[in-house]
Amino acid sequence: MTMLLLAGLLLLNFGISWFNAYSVGRSWSDSKAIGGFPRFITWCGAIMSASGFTWVYVTVLAIAAGAFHWLPPKYVTATMELGYVVIILPILGSGLAITIDSWTTAYRERTIASGGVAAWNTFAQVYNTYEAVSALPGILDDLKNTFSSADDDDDSSGSAVFLVILLVIMALVGGILTTTMIIRSTAAKYTLRQPRPVR
C-alpha cells in the first residue's frame, strides 16, 4: 500500500513537472522576444520543472540503490536528503517569483481562475517554505554526521558516499535534460504553427 501511494505521488509529481515544462515551451519563443520580467518568469517555470523531475529521479534512484543493496539504508536516506538540499533553494526562489507574478495577474484580471492560481501558488510557497525551515537544519545535521562518519569507517563507506553524490548528480542532470527536451520540442511545435509574413 505504501509503495502504491509513493508510486502515485511520483507519477503526480512527474505529471506536474511535465505540464510545467510544456507550459514553458509554449511561451518560450514569445518570452524570448519580449525579454524582461516575462522571460524571467519563464525561466522560473523551467527551474521548477527541472526540480520536480530531479526529485522524482532522486527518489527512484535511491529506492533502487537500496533494493539492489548498492547502498545501506542510512545512505539511501542521505541520497534523498542531499537531493532535497539541491532542489529546495531553486524551488523556493522560483516559487516566490511565480507567486508574486500570479498575485499581479490576479489583481489585474480579477477573475476566479487567476485568483485560484494565485491562491494555489501562495499555499504551495508557504508550505514549501515552512517545510524547508522546519526540515533543513535536521537534514544538514544528518548529512554532516553521515558524511563525517564515512571518513572514520572503511573504504566501503567512502564508496557509499561517492555513490550518493553520483546518484544525486545523475538525477539533477536527468531533470535538467528532461525539462530541456520538453521545452524545446514544445517550443518548436508552437513556433512552426505561427503564421509567416507574406512577402
C-alpha positions as CSV (number, residue, x, y, z in Angstrom):
1,M,0.0,0.0,0.0
2,T,2.8,2.4,0.9
3,M,4.6,1.6,-2.3
4,L,1.4,2.3,-4.3
5,L,1.0,5.6,-2.6
6,L,4.6,6.5,-3.3
7,A,4.3,5.5,-6.9
8,G,1.1,7.6,-7.2
9,L,2.9,10.6,-5.7
10,L,5.8,10.2,-8.0
11,L,3.6,10.0,-11.1
12,L,1.7,13.1,-9.9
13,N,5.0,15.0,-9.4
14,F,6.2,13.8,-12.8
15,G,2.9,14.9,-14.5
16,I,3.1,18.3,-12.8
17,S,6.7,18.8,-13.9
18,W,5.9,17.7,-17.4
19,F,3.0,20.2,-17.6
20,N,5.2,23.0,-16.2
21,A,7.8,22.2,-18.9
22,Y,5.1,22.1,-21.6
23,S,3.7,25.4,-20.5
24,V,7.1,27.0,-20.5
25,G,7.7,25.6,-24.0
26,R,4.5,27.2,-25.3
27,S,5.6,30.6,-24.2
28,W,9.4,30.1,-24.7
29,S,9.7,31.9,-28.1
30,D,7.3,34.8,-27.1
31,S,9.1,35.4,-23.8
32,K,12.5,35.3,-25.6
33,A,11.2,38.0,-28.0
34,I,9.7,40.1,-25.2
35,G,12.5,39.7,-22.7
36,G,12.4,41.3,-19.2
37,F,10.2,40.0,-16.5
38,P,8.2,37.6,-18.7
39,R,11.4,35.9,-19.7
40,F,12.5,35.7,-16.0
41,I,9.2,34.1,-15.1
42,T,9.6,31.6,-17.9
43,W,13.0,30.6,-16.6
44,C,11.5,30.2,-13.1
45,G,8.9,27.8,-14.6
46,A,11.7,25.8,-16.2
47,I,13.6,25.7,-12.9
48,M,10.5,24.4,-11.1
49,S,10.0,21.7,-13.8
50,A,13.6,20.6,-13.6
51,S,13.5,20.5,-9.8
52,G,10.3,18.4,-9.9
53,F,11.8,15.9,-12.3
54,T,15.0,15.8,-10.3
55,W,13.1,14.9,-7.2
56,V,11.3,12.0,-9.0
57,Y,14.6,10.7,-10.3
58,V,16.4,11.0,-6.9
59,T,13.6,9.1,-5.2
60,V,13.6,6.3,-7.9
61,L,17.4,6.0,-7.8
62,A,17.6,6.0,-4.0
63,I,14.9,3.3,-3.8
64,A,16.6,1.2,-6.5
65,A,20.0,1.6,-4.8
66,G,18.5,0.3,-1.5
67,A,16.5,-2.5,-3.2
68,F,19.6,-3.8,-5.0
69,H,21.8,-3.4,-1.9
70,W,24.1,-0.9,-3.6
71,L,23.6,1.4,-0.5
72,P,22.9,0.7,3.1
73,P,19.7,2.2,4.5
74,K,21.4,5.3,6.0
75,Y,23.0,6.2,2.7
76,V,19.6,5.7,0.9
77,T,18.3,8.3,3.3
78,A,21.4,10.5,2.7
79,T,20.6,10.3,-1.1
80,M,17.1,11.6,-0.5
81,E,18.3,14.3,1.9
82,L,21.1,15.5,-0.4
83,G,18.6,15.6,-3.3
84,Y,16.3,17.7,-1.2
85,V,19.0,20.2,-0.3
86,V,20.0,20.5,-4.0
87,I,16.5,21.4,-5.2
88,I,14.8,23.3,-2.3
89,L,16.5,26.6,-2.8
90,P,15.8,26.8,-6.5
91,I,12.2,25.8,-5.8
92,L,11.8,28.5,-3.1
93,G,13.3,31.2,-5.2
94,S,11.5,30.4,-8.4
95,G,8.3,29.7,-6.5
96,L,8.4,33.2,-4.8
97,A,8.8,34.9,-8.2
98,I,6.0,32.9,-9.7
99,T,3.7,33.6,-6.7
100,I,4.3,37.3,-6.9
101,D,3.6,37.2,-10.7
102,S,0.3,35.3,-10.0
103,W,-0.7,38.0,-7.5
104,T,-0.2,40.8,-10.0
105,T,-2.1,38.8,-12.7
106,A,-5.0,38.1,-10.2
107,Y,-5.1,41.8,-9.3
108,R,-5.0,42.9,-13.0
109,E,-7.5,40.3,-14.3
110,R,-9.7,39.8,-11.3
111,T,-11.1,36.5,-12.4
112,I,-11.9,33.3,-10.5
113,A,-9.3,31.4,-12.5
114,S,-6.5,33.9,-11.9
115,G,-7.5,34.2,-8.2
116,G,-7.4,30.4,-7.9
117,V,-4.0,30.2,-9.4
118,A,-2.7,32.9,-7.1
119,A,-4.2,31.1,-4.1
120,W,-2.7,27.8,-5.0
121,N,0.7,29.4,-5.6
122,T,0.6,31.1,-2.3
123,F,-0.3,27.9,-0.5
124,A,2.4,26.0,-2.2
125,Q,5.0,28.7,-1.5
126,V,4.0,29.0,2.2
127,Y,4.0,25.2,2.6
128,N,7.4,24.7,0.9
129,T,9.0,27.5,2.9
130,Y,7.6,26.1,6.2
131,E,8.8,22.6,5.3
132,A,12.2,23.9,4.4
133,V,12.7,25.9,7.5
134,S,11.5,23.0,9.6
135,A,13.4,20.2,7.9
136,L,16.6,21.7,6.6
137,P,18.5,22.1,9.9
138,G,17.9,18.4,10.8
139,I,18.7,17.3,7.2
140,L,22.0,19.2,7.2
141,D,23.0,17.8,10.6
142,D,22.1,14.3,9.4
143,L,24.2,14.7,6.2
144,K,27.1,16.1,8.2
145,N,27.0,13.1,10.6
146,T,26.6,10.6,7.7
147,F,29.5,12.0,5.6
148,S,31.8,12.6,8.6
149,S,31.3,9.1,9.9
150,A,32.2,7.8,6.5
151,D,35.7,9.3,6.9
152,D,36.2,7.2,10.0
153,D,34.9,3.9,8.6
154,D,36.2,1.5,6.0
155,D,36.5,2.0,2.2
156,S,33.0,0.8,1.6
157,S,31.6,3.9,3.4
158,G,33.7,6.1,1.2
159,S,32.3,4.3,-1.9
160,A,28.8,4.7,-0.5
161,V,29.3,8.5,-0.1
162,F,30.6,8.7,-3.7
163,L,27.6,6.7,-5.0
164,V,25.2,9.0,-3.0
165,I,26.7,12.1,-4.7
166,L,26.8,10.4,-8.1
167,L,23.1,9.4,-7.9
168,V,22.1,13.0,-7.0
169,I,24.2,14.4,-9.8
170,M,22.6,11.9,-12.2
171,A,19.1,12.8,-11.0
172,L,19.9,16.5,-11.4
173,V,21.2,16.1,-14.9
174,G,18.3,13.9,-15.8
175,G,15.9,16.5,-14.5
176,I,17.5,19.3,-16.5
177,L,17.7,17.2,-19.7
178,T,14.1,16.1,-19.4
179,T,12.9,19.7,-19.0
180,T,15.1,20.9,-21.8
181,M,13.8,18.3,-24.2
182,I,10.1,19.0,-23.4
183,I,10.6,22.8,-23.7
184,R,12.5,22.5,-27.0
185,S,10.0,20.1,-28.6
186,T,7.0,22.2,-27.5
187,A,8.6,25.5,-28.5
188,A,9.5,24.2,-31.9
189,K,5.9,22.9,-32.4
190,Y,4.3,26.2,-31.4
191,T,6.9,28.3,-33.4
192,L,6.1,26.3,-36.5
193,R,2.4,27.0,-36.1
194,Q,2.9,30.7,-36.1
195,P,1.9,32.3,-39.5
196,R,4.8,33.6,-41.6
197,P,4.6,37.0,-43.1
198,V,3.7,37.2,-46.8
199,R,6.3,38.8,-49.0
